[in-house]
Structures are given as structure tokens and as C-alpha cells.
Amino acid sequence: MPEIIKILMNYQQKNVQYQVMLYQDALLNQLLKNFQGCREMLQLLYRQNQKKQQHIYKHILIMIIKLIGYLNYATDIY
């Protein structure tokens, strides 16, 4: 019976590790999307006039703040 418990605990530990890996992957994908979003906004910035630039700056700042939040949250997980 103790052998079964060891097997189940090992399985549970591996399952948790797998779930953490999936979560890390999802978090990294979200970070990548945000970085790509920042890049696209910067490209738009060069194409727009002065009036629209302030609006784009605001969105870039929001994305950077979100990135910092994701990074802080990701480091809290570990």
C-alpha cells in the first residue's frame, strides 16, 4: 500500500509541475504579445501626426505598465 501512495504522490507532483509549466508558457506568450503590441504601437507612432502621438504614447505606457505587472506576478510564482 505505501508503494501506491508513493506512486500517486509522484504522479501528483509531476502533474503540478506540468500545470506550472503550462501556466509559465501562457504567461510568456502573453508577455510576447504585449511586446509585439508595443512594437506595433511604436511603428504606428512614426506614421501618425503629432496630435495622435499622445494617444499612442498613452497606450504604450499602459502596455509597459502591464508588462511590469506580468513580470512582477511571474516572479511571485517562483
C-alpha positions in Angstrom: 0.0 0.0 0.0 2.7 2.6 0.8 4.1 2.0 -2.8 0.8 3.0 -4.3 0.8 6.2 -2.2 4.4 7.0 -3.4 3.3 6.4 -7.0 0.2 8.7 -6.5 2.3 11.4 -4.8 4.9 11.2 -7.6 2.1 11.5 -10.2 0.5 14.4 -8.4 3.9 16.2 -8.1 4.6 15.7 -11.8 1.1 16.9 -12.7 1.6 20.1 -10.6 4.9 20.7 -12.3 3.2 20.2 -15.7 0.5 22.7 -14.8 3.1 25.2 -13.7 4.9 24.7 -17.0 1.7 25.3 -18.9 1.0 28.4 -16.8 4.5 29.7 -17.4 4.1 29.1 -21.2 0.8 31.0 -21.2 2.4 33.8 -19.3 5.4 34.0 -21.6 3.0 34.0 -24.6 1.1 36.9 -23.0 4.4 38.8 -22.5 5.4 38.2 -26.1 2.0 39.5 -27.3 2.5 42.7 -25.2 6.0 43.2 -26.5 4.7 42.8 -30.1 1.9 45.2 -29.3 4.4 47.8 -28.1 6.4 47.3 -31.2 3.4 47.7 -33.4 2.4 50.9 -31.5 5.9 52.3 -32.0 5.7 51.6 -35.7 2.3 53.4 -35.8 3.9 56.3 -33.9 6.3 57.0 -36.7 3.4 57.1 -39.2 1.0 59.3 -37.3 0.9 63.1 -36.8 1.6 64.9 -33.5 -1.9 65.0 -32.3 -2.3 61.3 -32.4 1.1 60.6 -30.9 -0.1 61.5 -27.4 -2.8 58.9 -27.6 -0.3 56.3 -28.8 2.1 57.2 -26.1 -0.6 56.6 -23.5 -1.3 53.1 -24.9 2.4 52.3 -25.0 2.7 53.4 -21.4 -0.3 51.2 -20.4 1.3 48.2 -22.2 4.6 48.8 -20.4 2.8 49.0 -17.0 1.0 45.7 -17.8 4.3 44.1 -18.7 5.8 45.2 -15.4 2.8 43.8 -13.7 3.1 40.4 -15.5 6.8 40.3 -14.7 6.1 41.0 -11.0 3.4 38.4 -10.9 5.6 35.9 -12.7 8.4 36.3 -10.2 5.9 35.9 -7.3 5.0 32.5 -8.7 8.6 31.2 -8.4 
